[in-house]
Amino acid sequence: MICNNDILEMENLASCEKVINRECPLHDINFMVMPGILQDKHKNVDPEKGIPTSRRRFNLIYIILDGVHDVYLGADYHLLRPNDLVIVPENMVYASKNVRNCTGYCLHFRTEFLPPLLYGTLAEQFPFFDLEANHIIHVAPQESLVIQKTFCDIIEEHRRFSNEKENVLKNLIYILLLRIRAIYGPQKKGEGNAVSRSVKLSNRFKHLAAKNFLQIREVKRYAEMLNITPQYLSDVVKNTLGISPRKLINEMLTLEAKVLLGSTDKNLSEIAYLLRFDDEAHFSHFIKIQTGYSPSALRKNL
């Protein structure tokens, strides 16, 4: 990466994330707002590795128009379709294993770039940034054209040299969020009417686990929090999500380990401590079972 007062260049997005995750000071507008097209963002993605697992320090929005693209959002997996709009809030774990021949538009921005346009939190004003929201919105062709035009306006303004560049970018990003909210609201209402009790219970478990998996790893504790039996919780989660509650908790823990191994320089003992393992040996044993690799080998492959 090259960084000075006028130029900011980096090999790929993964390089940027490593710099940000290692607490590089963010003052330049180029670190606060990064728009572009998927073809450019993916040109250095290794097809054998995809996009490495990381916990985002910025918000990511992108629309895919063509190509193959899957995403892991936390412990959820999705295979994207053309005209899928993806919202990845700050601090959400994100990865992709299959990225090929994608076209579309994307935008990375930090929440602190938008004030004073925001009233309240970003998630309060735009619910699709809530960590518990649906983060993939399928848009109709005409809606897609409107969204694409807004992305193009942001990209064009970002390339300009103007005394008002920052203010114009703030407002253009705000307009993009308003356009997405106009699409998201009706979809969310329609989905809410069709959600079964089992799906709601499984989602409640996922949300509880996402918030507490470092401290609470026993399925029994989550069942107590939901006022149901462990067996009932296991049956419902298996039927709706296709995996057991224990496996879901382990996947969340594994994703967090990948974030720390791939985007920080912390040693294995430090990571084991942060993930609440008794010692490095227990951590290594867990990672070996979950991934087939030792933590050191996994770090090399991230």
Secondary structure, 3 states (H helix, E strand, C coil): CEECCCCEECCCHHHHHHHHHCCCCCCCHHHHEEEEEHHHHCCCCCCCCCEEEEECCCEEEEEEEEEEEEEEECCEEEECCCCEEEEECCCCEEEECCEEEEEEEEEEECHHHCCCCCCCCHHHHCHHHCCCCCCEEECCHHHHHHHHHHHHHHHHHHHCCCCCHHHHHHHHHHHHHHHHHHHHHHHHHHHHHHCCHHHHHHHHHHHHHHHHCCCCCCHHHHHHHCCCCHHHHHHHHHHHHCCCHHHHHHHHHHHHHHHHHHHCCCCHHHHHHHCCCCCHHHHHHHHHHHHCCCHHHHHHHC
